[in-house]
Amino acid sequence: MIYRKNVTGLALMVSELAIGTGQRAPDLTRMEWDHIEDNGIWVTQAKAES
């Protein structure tokens, strides 16, 4: 993936979290270090607004 070769830092971390977890952007912003447990990331998805 060309993007992965050309991006670093926070942008890389956010894109990898999005790809790796399948979470939406608002849910990614709510992730905290405390959500990492038992070799996984435990986050409850926020309800989509209609």
Secondary structure, DSSP 4 states (H G I P E B T S, - for coil): -HHHHH--HHHHHHHHHHHHH---HHHHHT--GGGEETTEE--PPPPPP-
